[in-house]
Amino acid sequence: MFPNIDRIGDVRTPVFIMHGTDDQIVPLWHAQGLQRKVPARYKTKPAWVRRAGHNNLELLLHTDKLLTPLLKDFLRTARSFQSTLEDEEGTEEEKELAVLQSKHAHFSTSPLYEMT
């Protein structure tokens, strides 16, 4: 019904995936599979939110004052990524190689946010 896993490899922008560990509608493994398939150049640190379900993770993160820092971190990464592209010269292949070698290709793979 939602072929996200088939399309994620075509993404050409930084990707931030946030998912609740207790989601009973869309299991966590689905989000983890998407995260694995995001092209390395566009992969950012995901947020696996402990004790969050399908419809309450933003509320839990907001209540614990974690939502804004997570989103700000992603926006900084996206802005930095854009600046890197704007500053680079050369062919598309050279740009891709430069980004892969930059800090943007190295992110933590399994952060967990504990709700209080």
N, C-alpha and C positions, 0 to 999 in steps of 0.2 A: 504494500500500500504506500509506504514512504521509502523510496529507494535511495535514502541518504548515503548508505554505504557504497552504492554504485556511483554516486556523483561527487563524493568528497574529494576524490583524486583530481577533479577538474578545477578545484578552487584555486584562485590566484590572489589571495589576500590572507593576512593573518587570521587564524581561527581560534576562538576561545570556546571551549566546551565546558558547560556546567551541568552537573547531574546529581540527583539525590541517590544516596546508597540504598534507601528503602523504597524506591519507586516501584510500585506494584503494577503500573500500567506499561511503562517502558523500562525494562530491566537495565541495571547499571552496565552489564556486559555490552549492551548495544552502544552506549556512549564510549566505552573503552575501545570497542572495535572501530568506531569512527575516529577516535583519537589516534589509533595506530595507523589508520589509512590517510591521515592528513599529510600532504607532501611536507617533507622535512623543512623546507624553506618557509612554510607558513604555519608551522606547529608552534603553539604557545602553551604555557602551563595550564592544564585543565584544573577544574575545581570539582572534586568528588565530595559532596556535602553529606557528612554523616548524619543519620537520622532524618534526612529530608526525603519527602515523598515526591509525587508528581506535581502537586499543586501548591507546595509550601516552601520550597527551598529559598526563594527570594525573601519571603517573610522571615524565615529563620536567620538568614544571613543579615538582613536589615536589622532585626532585633538584636543580634550579637555584634552589630556594627562592623560586619565583614564584607558586606556587599559593595560599598563604595570603594574600599581599598582594592578589592579584586578587579572591579571595573576600571579604576584609575590605572592599575598596573597594566591591564590589557591595552588601554588607550595609549599609555606611554610606549609600549612595545609596538603598537600599530604606527604611531607617529615616527618612532625611530626607524622602523622598517621603511616607511615612505621617504624619510630623509636620506636613508642609505641609497635607495633607488635613485633619488633626484641627484645625489652627489656623484654617483658612479657614471663613468663614461665607458663606451665600448659596446660590443655586440650583446645581444640578449644572453648568449651562452656565458660571456664573461661576467655579466651582471648576476646570473644565477650562481655561478661559482663563487663570486665575492660574497653573496649573501649566505650561502651555505657555510662558508668559512668564518662568517661573523658570529657574534655572540647569539644572534637570533635563532640559530639552529640548535642551541643547547639549552633545554629546559628540563625541569624536573618532570618525571613521568607519572607520579602517582601521589599528588598532594591530597591529604585528608583534612577537612576542617571540622573540628569537634564542636558541636553545639552544646552550650551550657544549660 
